[in-house]
Amino acid sequence: MITKLTENSVKICCGKAGCPVVEKIDEDHYKVTDDDGNTIVVKKEELKLMGDAVTTIDGDEKLLCG
């Protein structure tokens, strides 16, 4: 479930402990904060690819960019 916290941030929960928050910093960068307070800043394009990364790691699929 994704819950909008502010105009520029959302919380991502999947029914378990640990709900990361994703916050838009500017047009090209987003900050991801986990439930322990650890943060990373990623480019918008990188954030969009993270779902594909999980699919690739967990499955037999090989995804290519470009």
mmCIF file as Biopython writes it, N, C-alpha, C and O atoms, coordinates in Angstrom:
data_model
#
loop_
_atom_site.group_PDB
_atom_site.id
_atom_site.type_symbol
_atom_site.label_atom_id
_atom_site.label_alt_id
_atom_site.label_comp_id
_atom_site.label_asym_id
_atom_site.label_entity_id
_atom_site.label_seq_id
_atom_site.pdbx_PDB_ins_code
_atom_site.Cartn_x
_atom_site.Cartn_y
_atom_site.Cartn_z
_atom_site.occupancy
_atom_site.B_iso_or_equiv
_atom_site.auth_seq_id
_atom_site.auth_asym_id
_atom_site.pdbx_PDB_model_num
ATOM 1   N N  . MET A ? 1  ? 0.840  -1.168  0.000   1.0 0.0 1  A 1 
ATOM 2   C CA . MET A ? 1  ? 0.000  0.000   0.000   1.0 0.0 1  A 1 
ATOM 3   C C  . MET A ? 1  ? 0.891  1.239   0.000   1.0 0.0 1  A 1 
ATOM 4   O O  . MET A ? 1  ? 1.888  1.300   0.719   1.0 0.0 1  A 1 
ATOM 5   N N  . ILE A ? 2  ? 0.526  2.203   -0.798  1.0 0.0 2  A 1 
ATOM 6   C CA . ILE A ? 2  ? 1.267  3.463   -0.861  1.0 0.0 2  A 1 
ATOM 7   C C  . ILE A ? 2  ? 0.376  4.564   -0.306  1.0 0.0 2  A 1 
ATOM 8   O O  . ILE A ? 2  ? -0.749 4.759   -0.766  1.0 0.0 2  A 1 
ATOM 9   N N  . THR A ? 3  ? 0.891  5.281   0.688   1.0 0.0 3  A 1 
ATOM 10  C CA . THR A ? 3  ? 0.147  6.353   1.334   1.0 0.0 3  A 1 
ATOM 11  C C  . THR A ? 3  ? 0.866  7.668   1.100   1.0 0.0 3  A 1 
ATOM 12  O O  . THR A ? 3  ? 2.060  7.788   1.376   1.0 0.0 3  A 1 
ATOM 13  N N  . LYS A ? 4  ? 0.143  8.651   0.591   1.0 0.0 4  A 1 
ATOM 14  C CA . LYS A ? 4  ? 0.732  9.973   0.367   1.0 0.0 4  A 1 
ATOM 15  C C  . LYS A ? 4  ? 0.852  10.694  1.705   1.0 0.0 4  A 1 
ATOM 16  O O  . LYS A ? 4  ? -0.145 10.888  2.400   1.0 0.0 4  A 1 
ATOM 17  N N  . LEU A ? 5  ? 2.066  11.088  2.064   1.0 0.0 5  A 1 
ATOM 18  C CA . LEU A ? 5  ? 2.317  11.794  3.316   1.0 0.0 5  A 1 
ATOM 19  C C  . LEU A ? 5  ? 2.252  13.295  3.138   1.0 0.0 5  A 1 
ATOM 20  O O  . LEU A ? 5  ? 1.608  14.001  3.916   1.0 0.0 5  A 1 
ATOM 21  N N  . THR A ? 6  ? 2.926  13.777  2.104   1.0 0.0 6  A 1 
ATOM 22  C CA . THR A ? 6  ? 2.932  15.203  1.774   1.0 0.0 6  A 1 
ATOM 23  C C  . THR A ? 6  ? 2.828  15.312  0.265   1.0 0.0 6  A 1 
ATOM 24  O O  . THR A ? 6  ? 2.690  14.307  -0.432  1.0 0.0 6  A 1 
ATOM 25  N N  . GLU A ? 7  ? 2.893  16.521  -0.229  1.0 0.0 7  A 1 
ATOM 26  C CA . GLU A ? 7  ? 2.858  16.722  -1.677  1.0 0.0 7  A 1 
ATOM 27  C C  . GLU A ? 7  ? 4.023  16.032  -2.377  1.0 0.0 7  A 1 
ATOM 28  O O  . GLU A ? 7  ? 3.900  15.623  -3.531  1.0 0.0 7  A 1 
ATOM 29  N N  . ASN A ? 8  ? 5.164  15.898  -1.677  1.0 0.0 8  A 1 
ATOM 30  C CA . ASN A ? 8  ? 6.375  15.340  -2.287  1.0 0.0 8  A 1 
ATOM 31  C C  . ASN A ? 8  ? 6.859  14.035  -1.657  1.0 0.0 8  A 1 
ATOM 32  O O  . ASN A ? 8  ? 7.991  13.626  -1.916  1.0 0.0 8  A 1 
ATOM 33  N N  . SER A ? 9  ? 6.035  13.363  -0.831  1.0 0.0 9  A 1 
ATOM 34  C CA . SER A ? 9  ? 6.510  12.124  -0.219  1.0 0.0 9  A 1 
ATOM 35  C C  . SER A ? 9  ? 5.387  11.112  -0.042  1.0 0.0 9  A 1 
ATOM 36  O O  . SER A ? 9  ? 4.220  11.463  0.131   1.0 0.0 9  A 1 
ATOM 37  N N  . VAL A ? 10 ? 5.787  9.832   -0.093  1.0 0.0 10 A 1 
ATOM 38  C CA . VAL A ? 10 ? 4.861  8.720   0.110   1.0 0.0 10 A 1 
ATOM 39  C C  . VAL A ? 10 ? 5.514  7.681   1.020   1.0 0.0 10 A 1 
ATOM 40  O O  . VAL A ? 10 ? 6.739  7.588   1.099   1.0 0.0 10 A 1 
ATOM 41  N N  . LYS A ? 11 ? 4.671  6.900   1.708   1.0 0.0 11 A 1 
ATOM 42  C CA . LYS A ? 11 ? 5.128  5.773   2.515   1.0 0.0 11 A 1 
ATOM 43  C C  . LYS A ? 11 ? 4.693  4.503   1.815   1.0 0.0 11 A 1 
ATOM 44  O O  . LYS A ? 11 ? 3.551  4.385   1.372   1.0 0.0 11 A 1 
ATOM 45  N N  . ILE A ? 12 ? 5.622  3.540   1.717   1.0 0.0 12 A 1 
ATOM 46  C CA . ILE A ? 12 ? 5.353  2.276   1.031   1.0 0.0 12 A 1 
ATOM 47  C C  . ILE A ? 12 ? 5.307  1.173   2.082   1.0 0.0 12 A 1 
ATOM 48  O O  . ILE A ? 12 ? 6.323  0.856   2.700   1.0 0.0 12 A 1 
ATOM 49  N N  . CYS A ? 13 ? 4.120  0.584   2.287   1.0 0.0 13 A 1 
ATOM 50  C CA . CYS A ? 13 ? 3.960  -0.487  3.274   1.0 0.0 13 A 1 
ATOM 51  C C  . CYS A ? 13 ? 3.431  -1.743  2.593   1.0 0.0 13 A 1 
ATOM 52  O O  . CYS A ? 13 ? 2.625  -1.680  1.664   1.0 0.0 13 A 1 
ATOM 53  N N  . CYS A ? 14 ? 3.910  -2.888  3.084   1.0 0.0 14 A 1 
ATOM 54  C CA . CYS A ? 14 ? 3.443  -4.160  2.537   1.0 0.0 14 A 1 
ATOM 55  C C  . CYS A ? 14 ? 2.875  -5.044  3.637   1.0 0.0 14 A 1 
ATOM 56  O O  . CYS A ? 14 ? 2.885  -6.268  3.514   1.0 0.0 14 A 1 
ATOM 57  N N  . GLY A ? 15 ? 2.381  -4.440  4.704   1.0 0.0 15 A 1 
ATOM 58  C CA . GLY A ? 15 ? 1.750  -5.184  5.770   1.0 0.0 15 A 1 
ATOM 59  C C  . GLY A ? 15 ? 2.697  -5.736  6.811   1.0 0.0 15 A 1 
ATOM 60  O O  . GLY A ? 15 ? 2.261  -6.458  7.709   1.0 0.0 15 A 1 
ATOM 61  N N  . LYS A ? 16 ? 3.965  -5.426  6.723   1.0 0.0 16 A 1 
ATOM 62  C CA . LYS A ? 16 ? 4.958  -5.882  7.685   1.0 0.0 16 A 1 
ATOM 63  C C  . LYS A ? 16 ? 5.635  -4.659  8.296   1.0 0.0 16 A 1 
ATOM 64  O O  . LYS A ? 16 ? 5.395  -3.526  7.881   1.0 0.0 16 A 1 
ATOM 65  N N  . ALA A ? 17 ? 6.473  -4.908  9.274   1.0 0.0 17 A 1 
ATOM 66  C CA . ALA A ? 17 ? 7.257  -3.818  9.843   1.0 0.0 17 A 1 
ATOM 67  C C  . ALA A ? 17 ? 8.217  -3.288  8.789   1.0 0.0 17 A 1 
ATOM 68  O O  . ALA A ? 17 ? 8.691  -4.036  7.933   1.0 0.0 17 A 1 
ATOM 69  N N  . GLY A ? 18 ? 8.489  -2.042  8.854   1.0 0.0 18 A 1 
ATOM 70  C CA . GLY A ? 18 ? 9.425  -1.454  7.904   1.0 0.0 18 A 1 
ATOM 71  C C  . GLY A ? 18 ? 8.728  -0.884  6.703   1.0 0.0 18 A 1 
ATOM 72  O O  . GLY A ? 18 ? 8.458  -1.594  5.734   1.0 0.0 18 A 1 
ATOM 73  N N  . CYS A ? 19 ? 8.439  0.380   6.759   1.0 0.0 19 A 1 
ATOM 74  C CA . CYS A ? 19 ? 7.758  1.053   5.658   1.0 0.0 19 A 1 
ATOM 75  C C  . CYS A ? 19 ? 8.634  2.197   5.169   1.0 0.0 19 A 1 
ATOM 76  O O  . CYS A ? 19 ? 8.696  3.246   5.810   1.0 0.0 19 A 1 
ATOM 77  N N  . PRO A ? 20 ? 9.308  2.009   4.045   1.0 0.0 20 A 1 
ATOM 78  C CA . PRO A ? 20 ? 10.171 3.071   3.527   1.0 0.0 20 A 1 
ATOM 79  C C  . PRO A ? 20 ? 9.366  4.299   3.110   1.0 0.0 20 A 1 
ATOM 80  O O  . PRO A ? 20 ? 8.195  4.201   2.742   1.0 0.0 20 A 1 
ATOM 81  N N  . VAL A ? 21 ? 10.011 5.439   3.177   1.0 0.0 21 A 1 
ATOM 82  C CA . VAL A ? 21 ? 9.430  6.699   2.709   1.0 0.0 21 A 1 
ATOM 83  C C  . VAL A ? 21 ? 10.245 7.164   1.508   1.0 0.0 21 A 1 
ATOM 84  O O  . VAL A ? 21 ? 11.475 7.181   1.547   1.0 0.0 21 A 1 
ATOM 85  N N  . VAL A ? 22 ? 9.547  7.541   0.443   1.0 0.0 22 A 1 
ATOM 86  C CA . VAL A ? 22 ? 10.189 8.072   -0.753  1.0 0.0 22 A 1 
ATOM 87  C C  . VAL A ? 22 ? 9.790  9.533   -0.871  1.0 0.0 22 A 1 
ATOM 88  O O  . VAL A ? 22 ? 8.605  9.868   -0.862  1.0 0.0 22 A 1 
ATOM 89  N N  . GLU A ? 23 ? 10.797 10.403  -0.984  1.0 0.0 23 A 1 
ATOM 90  C CA . GLU A ? 23 ? 10.558 11.846  -1.036  1.0 0.0 23 A 1 
ATOM 91  C C  . GLU A ? 23 ? 11.226 12.440  -2.274  1.0 0.0 23 A 1 
ATOM 92  O O  . GLU A ? 23 ? 12.398 12.174  -2.542  1.0 0.0 23 A 1 
ATOM 93  N N  . LYS A ? 24 ? 10.488 13.231  -3.014  1.0 0.0 24 A 1 
ATOM 94  C CA . LYS A ? 24 ? 11.034 13.920  -4.180  1.0 0.0 24 A 1 
ATOM 95  C C  . LYS A ? 24 ? 11.844 15.113  -3.702  1.0 0.0 24 A 1 
ATOM 96  O O  . LYS A ? 24 ? 11.334 15.980  -2.993  1.0 0.0 24 A 1 
ATOM 97  N N  . ILE A ? 25 ? 13.114 15.149  -4.097  1.0 0.0 25 A 1 
ATOM 98  C CA . ILE A ? 25 ? 13.991 16.259  -3.730  1.0 0.0 25 A 1 
ATOM 99  C C  . ILE A ? 25 ? 13.889 17.366  -4.776  1.0 0.0 25 A 1 
ATOM 100 O O  . ILE A ? 25 ? 13.678 18.535  -4.452  1.0 0.0 25 A 1 
ATOM 101 N N  . ASP A ? 26 ? 14.043 16.971  -6.030  1.0 0.0 26 A 1 
ATOM 102 C CA . ASP A ? 26 ? 13.887 17.890  -7.156  1.0 0.0 26 A 1 
ATOM 103 C C  . ASP A ? 26 ? 13.421 17.070  -8.350  1.0 0.0 26 A 1 
ATOM 104 O O  . ASP A ? 26 ? 13.067 15.903  -8.186  1.0 0.0 26 A 1 
ATOM 105 N N  . GLU A ? 27 ? 13.412 17.636  -9.519  1.0 0.0 27 A 1 
ATOM 106 C CA . GLU A ? 27 ? 12.883 16.931  -10.692 1.0 0.0 27 A 1 
ATOM 107 C C  . GLU A ? 27 ? 13.635 15.652  -11.039 1.0 0.0 27 A 1 
ATOM 108 O O  . GLU A ? 27 ? 13.069 14.763  -11.674 1.0 0.0 27 A 1 
ATOM 109 N N  . ASP A ? 28 ? 14.891 15.543  -10.638 1.0 0.0 28 A 1 
ATOM 110 C CA . ASP A ? 28 ? 15.717 14.402  -11.032 1.0 0.0 28 A 1 
ATOM 111 C C  . ASP A ? 28 ? 16.165 13.502  -9.889  1.0 0.0 28 A 1 
ATOM 112 O O  . ASP A ? 28 ? 16.761 12.457  -10.149 1.0 0.0 28 A 1 
ATOM 113 N N  . HIS A ? 29 ? 15.901 13.864  -8.621  1.0 0.0 29 A 1 
ATOM 114 C CA . HIS A ? 29 ? 16.434 13.115  -7.486  1.0 0.0 29 A 1 
ATOM 115 C C  . HIS A ? 29 ? 15.366 12.822  -6.431  1.0 0.0 29 A 1 
ATOM 116 O O  . HIS A ? 29 ? 14.493 13.642  -6.148  1.0 0.0 29 A 1 
ATOM 117 N N  . TYR A ? 30 ? 15.473 11.618  -5.862  1.0 0.0 30 A 1 
ATOM 118 C CA . TYR A ? 30 ? 14.554 11.176  -4.816  1.0 0.0 30 A 1 
ATOM 119 C C  . TYR A ? 30 ? 15.346 10.636  -3.639  1.0 0.0 30 A 1 
ATOM 120 O O  . TYR A ? 30 ? 16.408 10.040  -3.822  1.0 0.0 30 A 1 
ATOM 121 N N  . LYS A ? 31 ? 14.831 10.844  -2.421  1.0 0.0 31 A 1 
ATOM 122 C CA . LYS A ? 31 ? 15.449 10.300  -1.214  1.0 0.0 31 A 1 
ATOM 123 C C  . LYS A ? 31 ? 14.579 9.161   -0.716  1.0 0.0 31 A 1 
ATOM 124 O O  . LYS A ? 31 ? 13.365 9.313   -0.576  1.0 0.0 31 A 1 
ATOM 125 N N  . VAL A ? 32 ? 15.206 8.008   -0.446  1.0 0.0 32 A 1 
ATOM 126 C CA . VAL A ? 32 ? 14.516 6.842   0.096   1.0 0.0 32 A 1 
ATOM 127 C C  . VAL A ? 32 ? 15.028 6.644   1.517   1.0 0.0 32 A 1 
ATOM 128 O O  . VAL A ? 32 ? 16.233 6.524   1.738   1.0 0.0 32 A 1 
ATOM 129 N N  . THR A ? 33 ? 14.100 6.609   2.487   1.0 0.0 33 A 1 
ATOM 130 C CA . THR A ? 33 ? 14.449 6.431   3.892   1.0 0.0 33 A 1 
ATOM 131 C C  . THR A ? 33 ? 13.808 5.153   4.396   1.0 0.0 33 A 1 
ATOM 132 O O  . THR A ? 33 ? 12.594 4.983   4.279   1.0 0.0 33 A 1 
ATOM 133 N N  . ASP A ? 34 ? 14.619 4.233   4.966   1.0 0.0 34 A 1 
ATOM 134 C CA . ASP A ? 34 ? 14.053 2.994   5.504   1.0 0.0 34 A 1 
ATOM 135 C C  . ASP A ? 34 ? 13.592 3.221   6.942   1.0 0.0 34 A 1 
ATOM 136 O O  . ASP A ? 34 ? 13.760 4.310   7.492   1.0 0.0 34 A 1 
ATOM 137 N N  . ASP A ? 35 ? 13.007 2.179   7.549   1.0 0.0 35 A 1 
ATOM 138 C CA . ASP A ? 35 ? 12.445 2.329   8.887   1.0 0.0 35 A 1 
ATOM 139 C C  . ASP A ? 35 ? 13.511 2.479   9.976   1.0 0.0 35 A 1 
ATOM 140 O O  . ASP A ? 35 ? 13.177 2.796   11.117  1.0 0.0 35 A 1 
ATOM 141 N N  . ASP A ? 36 ? 14.786 2.256   9.643   1.0 0.0 36 A 1 
ATOM 142 C CA . ASP A ? 36 ? 15.872 2.473   10.593  1.0 0.0 36 A 1 
ATOM 143 C C  . ASP A ? 36 ? 16.465 3.875   10.467  1.0 0.0 36 A 1 
ATOM 144 O O  . ASP A ? 36 ? 17.381 4.232   11.209  1.0 0.0 36 A 1 
ATOM 145 N N  . GLY A ? 37 ? 15.950 4.665   9.536   1.0 0.0 37 A 1 
ATOM 146 C CA . GLY A ? 37 ? 16.449 6.018   9.340   1.0 0.0 37 A 1 
ATOM 147 C C  . GLY A ? 37 ? 17.582 6.132   8.339   1.0 0.0 37 A 1 
ATOM 148 O O  . GLY A ? 37 ? 18.103 7.227   8.124   1.0 0.0 37 A 1 
ATOM 149 N N  . ASN A ? 38 ? 17.977 5.026   7.720   1.0 0.0 38 A 1 
ATOM 150 C CA . ASN A ? 38 ? 19.022 5.063   6.693   1.0 0.0 38 A 1 
ATOM 151 C C  . ASN A ? 38 ? 18.442 5.665   5.416   1.0 0.0 38 A 1 
ATOM 152 O O  . ASN A ? 38 ? 17.297 5.388   5.059   1.0 0.0 38 A 1 
ATOM 153 N N  . THR A ? 39 ? 19.229 6.480   4.735   1.0 0.0 39 A 1 
ATOM 154 C CA . THR A ? 39 ? 18.734 7.129   3.518   1.0 0.0 39 A 1 
ATOM 155 C C  . THR A ? 39 ? 19.703 6.948   2.360   1.0 0.0 39 A 1 
ATOM 156 O O  . THR A ? 39 ? 20.913 6.811   2.542   1.0 0.0 39 A 1 
ATOM 157 N N  . ILE A ? 40 ? 19.125 6.954   1.158   1.0 0.0 40 A 1 
ATOM 158 C CA . ILE A ? 40 ? 19.908 7.025   -0.063  1.0 0.0 40 A 1 
ATOM 159 C C  . ILE A ? 40 ? 19.241 8.055   -0.967  1.0 0.0 40 A 1 
ATOM 160 O O  . ILE A ? 40 ? 18.033 8.276   -0.879  1.0 0.0 40 A 1 
ATOM 161 N N  . VAL A ? 41 ? 20.007 8.665   -1.810  1.0 0.0 41 A 1 
ATOM 162 C CA . VAL A ? 41 ? 19.489 9.586   -2.824  1.0 0.0 41 A 1 
ATOM 163 C C  . VAL A ? 41 ? 19.766 8.949   -4.178  1.0 0.0 41 A 1 
ATOM 164 O O  . VAL A ? 41 ? 20.901 8.582   -4.483  1.0 0.0 41 A 1 
ATOM 165 N N  . VAL A ? 42 ? 18.723 8.821   -4.983  1.0 0.0 42 A 1 
ATOM 166 C CA . VAL A ? 42 ? 18.859 8.204   -6.301  1.0 0.0 42 A 1 
ATOM 167 C C  . VAL A ? 42 ? 18.224 9.083   -7.361  1.0 0.0 42 A 1 
ATOM 168 O O  . VAL A ? 42 ? 17.351 9.904   -7.081  1.0 0.0 42 A 1 
ATOM 169 N N  . LYS A ? 43 ? 18.686 8.889   -8.581  1.0 0.0 43 A 1 
ATOM 170 C CA . LYS A ? 43 ? 18.086 9.587   -9.711  1.0 0.0 43 A 1 
ATOM 171 C C  . LYS A ? 43 ? 16.717 8.973   -10.006 1.0 0.0 43 A 1 
ATOM 172 O O  . LYS A ? 43 ? 16.476 7.802   -9.711  1.0 0.0 43 A 1 
ATOM 173 N N  . LYS A ? 44 ? 15.845 9.754   -10.577 1.0 0.0 44 A 1 
ATOM 174 C CA . LYS A ? 44 ? 14.489 9.314   -10.917 1.0 0.0 44 A 1 
ATOM 175 C C  . LYS A ? 44 ? 14.521 8.053   -11.777 1.0 0.0 44 A 1 
ATOM 176 O O  . LYS A ? 44 ? 13.754 7.122   -11.531 1.0 0.0 44 A 1 
ATOM 177 N N  . GLU A ? 45 ? 15.393 8.010   -12.778 1.0 0.0 45 A 1 
ATOM 178 C CA . GLU A ? 45 ? 15.490 6.860   -13.674 1.0 0.0 45 A 1 
ATOM 179 C C  . GLU A ? 45 ? 15.898 5.600   -12.909 1.0 0.0 45 A 1 
ATOM 180 O O  . GLU A ? 45 ? 15.389 4.512   -13.179 1.0 0.0 45 A 1 
ATOM 181 N N  . GLU A ? 46 ? 16.819 5.752   -11.952 1.0 0.0 46 A 1 
ATOM 182 C CA . GLU A ? 46 ? 17.277 4.618   -11.151 1.0 0.0 46 A 1 
ATOM 183 C C  . GLU A ? 46 ? 16.155 4.085   -10.267 1.0 0.0 46 A 1 
ATOM 184 O O  . GLU A ? 46 ? 15.988 2.873   -10.130 1.0 0.0 46 A 1 
ATOM 185 N N  . LEU A ? 47 ? 15.398 4.981   -9.675  1.0 0.0 47 A 1 
ATOM 186 C CA . LEU A ? 47 ? 14.290 4.578   -8.815  1.0 0.0 47 A 1 
ATOM 187 C C  . LEU A ? 47 ? 13.236 3.807   -9.606  1.0 0.0 47 A 1 
ATOM 188 O O  . LEU A ? 47 ? 12.677 2.828   -9.111  1.0 0.0 47 A 1 
ATOM 189 N N  . LYS A ? 48 ? 12.968 4.245   -10.823 1.0 0.0 48 A 1 
ATOM 190 C CA . LYS A ? 48 ? 11.992 3.556   -11.670 1.0 0.0 48 A 1 
ATOM 191 C C  . LYS A ? 48 ? 12.451 2.136   -12.020 1.0 0.0 48 A 1 
ATOM 192 O O  . LYS A ? 48 ? 11.616 1.254   -12.223 1.0 0.0 48 A 1 
ATOM 193 N N  . LEU A ? 49 ? 13.760 1.906   -12.092 1.0 0.0 49 A 1 
ATOM 194 C CA . LEU A ? 49 ? 14.302 0.597   -12.459 1.0 0.0 49 A 1 
ATOM 195 C C  . LEU A ? 49 ? 14.392 -0.386  -11.293 1.0 0.0 49 A 1 
ATOM 196 O O  . LEU A ? 49 ? 14.667 -1.565  -11.517 1.0 0.0 49 A 1 
ATOM 197 N N  . MET A ? 50 ? 14.171 0.059   -10.063 1.0 0.0 50 A 1 
ATOM 198 C CA . MET A ? 50 ? 14.354 -0.811  -8.903  1.0 0.0 50 A 1 
ATOM 199 C C  . MET A ? 50 ? 13.394 -2.003  -8.900  1.0 0.0 50 A 1 
ATOM 200 O O  . MET A ? 50 ? 13.790 -3.092  -8.484  1.0 0.0 50 A 1 
ATOM 201 N N  . GLY A ? 51 ? 12.176 -1.839  -9.338  1.0 0.0 51 A 1 
ATOM 202 C CA . GLY A ? 51 ? 11.251 -2.972  -9.432  1.0 0.0 51 A 1 
ATOM 203 C C  . GLY A ? 51 ? 11.757 -4.020  -10.398 1.0 0.0 51 A 1 
ATOM 204 O O  . GLY A ? 51 ? 11.668 -5.215  -10.117 1.0 0.0 51 A 1 
ATOM 205 N N  . ASP A ? 52 ? 12.290 -3.591  -11.535 1.0 0.0 52 A 1 
ATOM 206 C CA . ASP A ? 52 ? 12.875 -4.523  -12.502 1.0 0.0 52 A 1 
ATOM 207 C C  . ASP A ? 52 ? 14.104 -5.220  -11.913 1.0 0.0 52 A 1 
ATOM 208 O O  . ASP A ? 52 ? 14.356 -6.387  -12.212 1.0 0.0 52 A 1 
ATOM 209 N N  . ALA A ? 53 ? 14.862 -4.516  -11.083 1.0 0.0 53 A 1 
ATOM 210 C CA . ALA A ? 53 ? 16.039 -5.117  -10.461 1.0 0.0 53 A 1 
ATOM 211 C C  . ALA A ? 53 ? 15.628 -6.266  -9.548  1.0 0.0 53 A 1 
ATOM 212 O O  . ALA A ? 53 ? 16.258 -7.323  -9.558  1.0 0.0 53 A 1 
ATOM 213 N N  . VAL A ? 54 ? 14.574 -6.064  -8.757  1.0 0.0 54 A 1 
ATOM 214 C CA . VAL A ? 54 ? 14.087 -7.124  -7.868  1.0 0.0 54 A 1 
ATOM 215 C C  . VAL A ? 54 ? 13.606 -8.314  -8.686  1.0 0.0 54 A 1 
ATOM 216 O O  . VAL A ? 54 ? 13.897 -9.459  -8.341  1.0 0.0 54 A 1 
ATOM 217 N N  . THR A ? 55 ? 12.873 -8.058  -9.767  1.0 0.0 55 A 1 
ATOM 218 C CA . THR A ? 55 ? 12.390 -9.133  -10.635 1.0 0.0 55 A 1 
ATOM 219 C C  . THR A ? 55 ? 13.556 -9.927  -11.213 1.0 0.0 55 A 1 
ATOM 220 O O  . THR A ? 55 ? 13.500 -11.155 -11.278 1.0 0.0 55 A 1 
ATOM 221 N N  . THR A ? 56 ? 14.600 -9.240  -11.629 1.0 0.0 56 A 1 
ATOM 222 C CA . THR A ? 56 ? 15.776 -9.896  -12.211 1.0 0.0 56 A 1 
ATOM 223 C C  . THR A ? 56 ? 16.506 -10.741 -11.175 1.0 0.0 56 A 1 
ATOM 224 O O  . THR A ? 56 ? 16.905 -11.868 -11.469 1.0 0.0 56 A 1 
ATOM 225 N N  . ILE A ? 57 ? 16.685 -10.215 -9.970  1.0 0.0 57 A 1 
ATOM 226 C CA . ILE A ? 57 ? 17.381 -10.945 -8.915  1.0 0.0 57 A 1 
ATOM 227 C C  . ILE A ? 57 ? 16.596 -12.184 -8.500  1.0 0.0 57 A 1 
ATOM 228 O O  . ILE A ? 57 ? 17.179 -13.250 -8.301  1.0 0.0 57 A 1 
ATOM 229 N N  . ASP A ? 58 ? 15.280 -12.050 -8.368  1.0 0.0 58 A 1 
ATOM 230 C CA . ASP A ? 58 ? 14.444 -13.151 -7.870  1.0 0.0 58 A 1 
ATOM 231 C C  . ASP A ? 58 ? 14.061 -14.181 -8.933  1.0 0.0 58 A 1 
ATOM 232 O O  . ASP A ? 58 ? 13.610 -15.274 -8.589  1.0 0.0 58 A 1 
ATOM 233 N N  . GLY A ? 59 ? 14.228 -13.861 -10.190 1.0 0.0 59 A 1 
ATOM 234 C CA . GLY A ? 59 ? 13.801 -14.769 -11.230 1.0 0.0 59 A 1 
ATOM 235 C C  . GLY A ? 59 ? 14.904 -15.131 -12.192 1.0 0.0 59 A 1 
ATOM 236 O O  . GLY A ? 59 ? 16.076 -14.819 -11.985 1.0 0.0 59 A 1 
ATOM 237 N N  . ASP A ? 60 ? 14.492 -15.802 -13.252 1.0 0.0 60 A 1 
ATOM 238 C CA . ASP A ? 60 ? 15.439 -16.213 -14.265 1.0 0.0 60 A 1 
ATOM 239 C C  . ASP A ? 60 ? 15.535 -15.194 -15.405 1.0 0.0 60 A 1 
ATOM 240 O O  . ASP A ? 60 ? 16.313 -15.366 -16.344 1.0 0.0 60 A 1 
ATOM 241 N N  . GLU A ? 61 ? 14.743 -14.148 -15.306 1.0 0.0 61 A 1 
ATOM 242 C CA . GLU A ? 61 ? 14.713 -13.152 -16.377 1.0 0.0 61 A 1 
ATOM 243 C C  . GLU A ? 61 ? 16.013 -12.355 -16.405 1.0 0.0 61 A 1 
ATOM 244 O O  . GLU A ? 61 ? 16.627 -12.094 -15.370 1.0 0.0 61 A 1 
ATOM 245 N N  . LYS A ? 62 ? 16.408 -11.983 -17.599 1.0 0.0 62 A 1 
ATOM 246 C CA . LYS A ? 62 ? 17.541 -11.089 -17.765 1.0 0.0 62 A 1 
ATOM 247 C C  . LYS A ? 62 ? 17.015 -9.849  -18.470 1.0 0.0 62 A 1 
ATOM 248 O O  . LYS A ? 62 ? 16.614 -9.908  -19.632 1.0 0.0 62 A 1 
ATOM 249 N N  . LEU A ? 63 ? 17.018 -8.730  -17.763 1.0 0.0 63 A 1 
ATOM 250 C CA . LEU A ? 63 ? 16.520 -7.483  -18.321 1.0 0.0 63 A 1 
ATOM 251 C C  . LEU A ? 63 ? 17.688 -6.629  -18.780 1.0 0.0 63 A 1 
ATOM 252 O O  . LEU A ? 63 ? 18.723 -6.553  -18.118 1.0 0.0 63 A 1 
ATOM 253 N N  . LEU A ? 64 ? 17.506 -5.999  -19.907 1.0 0.0 64 A 1 
ATOM 254 C CA . LEU A ? 64 ? 18.552 -5.152  -20.456 1.0 0.0 64 A 1 
ATOM 255 C C  . LEU A ? 64 ? 18.040 -3.737  -20.592 1.0 0.0 64 A 1 
ATOM 256 O O  . LEU A ? 64 ? 16.879 -3.528  -20.945 1.0 0.0 64 A 1 
ATOM 257 N N  . CYS A ? 65 ? 18.882 -2.770  -20.318 1.0 0.0 65 A 1 
ATOM 258 C CA . CYS A ? 65 ? 18.546 -1.372  -20.543 1.0 0.0 65 A 1 
ATOM 259 C C  . CYS A ? 65 ? 18.943 -1.011  -21.964 1.0 0.0 65 A 1 
ATOM 260 O O  . CYS A ? 65 ? 19.965 -1.458  -22.484 1.0 0.0 65 A 1 
ATOM 261 N N  . GLY A ? 66 ? 18.104 -0.189  -22.570 1.0 0.0 66 A 1 
ATOM 262 C CA . GLY A ? 66 ? 18.454 0.330   -23.874 1.0 0.0 66 A 1 
ATOM 263 C C  . GLY A ? 66 ? 18.003 -0.546  -24.915 1.0 0.0 66 A 1 
ATOM 264 O O  . GLY A ? 66 ? 18.214 -0.262  -26.095 1.0 0.0 66 A 1 
#
